[in-house]
Amino acid sequence: MPVKVPWTENVLFKRILFTVLVLMIFRLGVHIPVPGVDAKELASFADQQASGGLLKIFNMFSGGALSHFSVFSLAVMPYISASIIMQLMTVVVPTLEQFQKEGGVGRQKITRITRFLSIILAFVQGYLLSAGLEAARGATGAMIVIDPGFSFRIFSAVLMTTGAVFVMWMGEQITDRGIGNGISIIIFAGIAASLPSTAWFFVDMVRQNSGALLGILGLLVFCIFVVFCVTFFEQSYRKIPVHYAKRVVGRRVTAPQTSHLPLKVNMSGIMAAIFASTILAVPATLTSFGQSAQSAWLADFMPGRWLYNVVFVLLGVFFSFFYASIVFKPDDIAENLKKQNAYIPGIRPGGETSEALDTVVTRLTLAGSFYMCLVVVLPSFVSGALGQQLNLGGTSLLIVVGVALESVRQVSAHLASQRYDSLIFPTETSLRSPTAKPSA
């Protein structure tokens, strides 16, 4: 019979509860505005920019915090930007590359540098957002910032930097004590928070125009198809057969064994899409806050425009290959297989194995990057063809499904670990016979 663990001692329950509590704190901080801003004018400006541009991209990562100009407006954006810079610098700077090879100690050093860089980027981004908000106007033409000036910019930048550091800390706490990757979970929570408003937007559209029902149903079917494709590709692996020769263990000889090396089709997961969207958010920021003719050419960088789609595909393919080169080292895998007296059938150990693995990973990464780009770019064309606006973009769908699948995998791993621990370390009640009577 399976051993029942009390809910007070259930590690998985505690992890899920901790994750939910942290996300509730994050959602509470989203609605705490920075002082010195006219809420009504800011709301009208948010409505003007919601169709595309800064708020549509940044709010995907901040969960709507930027539309309130809250202390969490930057959310995880500085940390993501710092992570991109650090991963690029790891390939260029020999010292950082050496840190990466040192194992856990080296990763801690890189994480520490990433945190300091995140603080610097958060202050710069907060100052630029504050300066841009001073130049913006609401629907009535009134200023959004009540008392603009250098003091407002510094004060707002310090508050948003503090909020970004706190969000970064919450993400790390979720990673260590909760379920899933903390940064991805926070982005997931922000996107999921917009789902009710998106659903109500479609319901209100049908009420005003019954002819829009067919187009909305078409978008719903397309979203279900995209979710199916993302689920299929994120759970797809290429299994490379691996044979283990006879090995001498102590005084006995083990029989030959056959196993496989699983290679994920999309090794970068959702990170390539997040990195590409983060970089493309910069032109959208200049377009949203810049009203001069010099920023008119940046309008093509808005989501759904041809230039945005082309650049996103290029960045998506680049980051997919770059991230795959970081997480998968063919030379190290080939060396480990050689040390374990293992080989791939038909391929010699050593250099030929490394080349064969590199060829397979290159093909898988190319297919995975194209799938990811189609998922992100295709919704804009479909919504345009159906004549309906899809507030939940392809990047959002990719992140939501990808994070959900990863969280399910981690929950399953924790459940399997609890069953294994209960078999090895049974509780006192599990050792008793179910038919035994207590002694008098």
Summary of the structure (lengths in Angstrom):
residues: 440
radius of gyration: 25.6
end to end distance: 26.5
largest distance: 91.5
contacts: 1374
relative contact order: 0.12
helix: 71%
strand: 7%
